[in-house]
Amino acid sequence: MGIANTLEIIASVPMLLQLKKGFAYRPPEVKDSLLLKVEENCERFADRTAIVFEDQEISWGELGKRANRIGNTLKAEGIEPGDVVSLIVENRPEFVTTILGIMKIGATAALINTNLREEPLRHCITLINSKICIFGTEVADAIDGVRDQLDLETGSGFLAIQDGNDPIPDWARDIGVLSHNQDDSNPPETKEITIGSTAMYIFTSGTTGLPKAAVQSHKRMQQSATLCHTAGLRCTEKDRIYLSLPLYHGTGLIIGLGSALSSGASVLLRRRFSASNLVSDLKKHNVTCMVYVGELCRYLVNLPETGDEADTPLHTVIGNGLRPDIWDEFKRRYGLNRVTELYAASEGNVAFANIFNKDHTIGMTTAEVALVKYDVLDDEIVKNSEGFCIRVEEGEAGLCIGHINPNAQFEGYTNKEASEKKILRNVFEEGDAWFNTGDLLRTVPVGFSLGYSHYQFVDRVGDTFRWRSENVSTNEVAEVLNGYDQIDISNVYGVSVPATEGRAGMATVVLNSPDEALDLERLSEYVCSNLPHFGRPVFVRVQSEAAVTGTMKLVKTGLREEAYDLSKITDPVYVMKPRTEHYVPLDEAFLNEIQEGTAGY
């Protein structure tokens, strides 16, 4: 990247010093939040466009007024600072105005996946003691299916946001009607919000449909949004950000929307990603920045090249999961000047960002992190004779952990037991505590970088793997499979699939009755009914007996290496092909498609 990159880094020093000042420790009782910046932008850029959505354009001034009307409506409904309000709405402007309205009165927004149904949906709404559930009419049927099981804490119950001409259910009230004549001035509660208070809950995916709520403080939200807009996208009010990732997830909400709220940039908001419309969207709406996940990038690279992908205003992208093998091609095809790859966890205290625009890296961090030796075969941390962790050598892959201290607190989950499982204690000395990311990273040489080490993601470890941008728990999937009446024991692990991100789920199972054939139709129905799409094993291998260690621990190593390679195994292997919900025998023809990267995963 040469001299140009070096000069760019040197020019970034004032910005880095300002960021460092903003990330300095402040007591949790300090009154401040991103919402004050939003109010400033709504006044300063009142006539500039904030959101473009379908055939709508909403100005910053109007955005602020709508958010204030929502907030003041909720106050009239009895919502007070610290109360929790569930929000279940697809990507549309009403999501933005509603979450701002909730937070501006000091309440906490619980952002719930719009794809959840039945028990997972009920679980999320009740887990965080919601007082009111605000939903879009596009998910009214899902809410109706669980509303009798919800014990909301106010008489207001359910408030609906109309989507197009959808009817408002008779068991809910129209928040649009309620807020129509409400006061649109800034609520006084906004200035009283402290950085240590909870802004929102973002739910983990929950492999078995029982997600955990990760706590997001106002401090974390403010710092993350500032970092992403200042050092990541480097956007201003003159930029426009393409945002199609779901707003109930941190990537879309904090990285994408947060950057706009912090900088005054506008957002081209889409309900969902459309590859066929991307280039025309970028050109028509003068989009300069985009938020991505790795799967989206790989999908775009795998499309037939048209020759005009780089002929757009787009110059900067930010996101996570872009792998080195497609990095250069993605930049070339879409004419990108800057790729800000990020690495972070919703619940964690560790974040990396490629703010120096180095290729093939998740960037640097100012947090106190360590990479420690990890035995991948035995799935355990390696310790020295004194029982402490061992730091890896430069360039060696190691488990990434983040030191928990006053300036890098671990906010964790609402469930204290789940939070404690993420903490490693007595790591380098008695009494210390570190957040366990569950990921292997390594340092990589990048040339001039002001002395900051740069890192690269290697793999997930232990009992999880990543598939379809979600973390999958092998134990939770195995528990579900073990509940199927034909299966005696199951061993779940992740396997590589060419031309895809992450690892696909594979289960090796032992049947109760070895002489009885596995009923693929019933198994398929059972798996699809009990696991989300990303948690369903892509491959199922049937063995006569389980391989275990001397301590009766299931062995995964050899199974991972053999994977679904029919030349290495003689056991029956079944596969769930893309866009299907049925297991079929894996044959040589489809195996060849998988190995050539053309199977469609």
Secondary structure, 3 states (H helix, E strand, C coil): CHHHHHHHHHHCHHHHHHHHHHCCCCCCCCECCHHHHHHHHHHHCCCCEEEEECCEEEEHHHHHHHHHHHHHHHHHCCCCCCCEEEEECCCCHHHHHHHHHHHHCCCEEEECCCCCCHHHHHHHHHHCCCCEEEEEHHHHHHHHCCHHHCCCCCCCCEEEECCCCCCCCCCCEEHHHHHCCCCCCCCHHHHHCECCCEEEEEECCCCCCCCCEEEEEHHHHHHHHHHHHHHHCCCCCCCEEEECCCCCCHHHHHHHHHHHHHHCCEEEECCCCCHHHHHHHHHHCCCCEEEEEHHHHHHHHHCCCCCCCCCCCCCEEEEECCCHHHHHHHHHHCCCCEEEEEEECCCCCCEEECCCCCCCCCEECCCCEEEECEECCCCEECECCCCCECECCCCCCEEEEEECECCECCCCECCHHHHHHCEEECCCCCCCEEEEEEEEEEEECCCCCCCCCEEEEEEECCCEEEECCEEEEHHHHHHHHHCCCCEEEEEEEEECCCCCCCCEEEEEEEECCCCCCCCHHHHHHHHHHHCCHHHCCCEEEEECCCCECCCCCECCHHHHHHCCCCCCCCCCEEEECCCCCCEEECCHHHHHHHHHCCCCC
